[in-house]
């Protein structure tokens, strides 16, 4: 089959776009508002975009507390979403009113960063401390501005739990990274195989 996205006439019960662009890592974004309120939310439009310097990005569909807090403070964290914390990740996706902490809703421990004041998930296998470098709203080919907000942050500090390290590596079989598929589906990355790049 083929369909153009202008008409989006795929003829299926649900739009397959996000299922095709999968699996997507989940950015479990922790922020502190200007008023001190803590916020935690999972974002599946998330990824690393550079390693020199270390940069990550996430996109929020709409202007949510995460974006508002980062605009106000310039800081956020990205906690590692893993299979063992999947229920907690899901609980933090609730549309809670501003000022109600998703950490508390999900029974998670907020830990203040070492270099930033934004909190991360104490139970997570790893967490990135980030300082925002830019926020923007992307445009389509017609120039129309999306309702999404893209946040890019420089990673200034990294936390890793000792049990996540095996043979000198952050071990995927141990941490089982949680990823978003299409629809309401998820997977974990615990089934690992290795391939070496070809050399010419």
C-alpha positions, 0 to 999 in steps of 0.5 A: 500500500501507499498513501500520501500524508496530506490526505492520510488515507491509510484506510486502517483503524489507527494511524500507523505512523508512530508504529513504523517509527519504532521502537522509540526510547522513552525520555522520562523527563524530570523538572522543577518549576520556578515555584519549586513544584516537581514534575515527571513525565514520559516522552516517546519523542526522545533521543540522543542527537550528538555525543560531542558534545553530548546532546539529547532532545525530546518533543512535547505535544503541546505546551506542558509543565515540562516545557514550562518548567524548563523555560523557567529554569533552563534545567531538566533530567532524563531518567532511564525508563526500564522494564522493571519500572514500566508501571511507574512510567505509565503512572507518570503519564497521567494529566495531573494538575500543576503542582501535583507531583508525578513522583508522588503519584507513582511512588518514586523517589525524587533525587535532586541533581548534582549539577542541576536542581531538577529531580531524577528518579532515584530508582532508575538505573541511570539518569542524565542531568541536562541544561537546556540549549534551545526550545523551538516549535518545528514547521512542516513543509508548508511553513505551518508551525507544529503544536509540538515543542522541541527541547534540546539539552546538553548533558552535563552529568550522568548517574549510573547505578552499580548493578547496571554495569557488567563487564565494564558496560551499561548492560542491556540484558540487566537494565532492559530499556523500555521503548514505545511502539505504536498504539498502546504497545511497548517493548524492552531491549533486553534481547541483545545481539552484537554486530561489528561494522564492516571494514574496507 
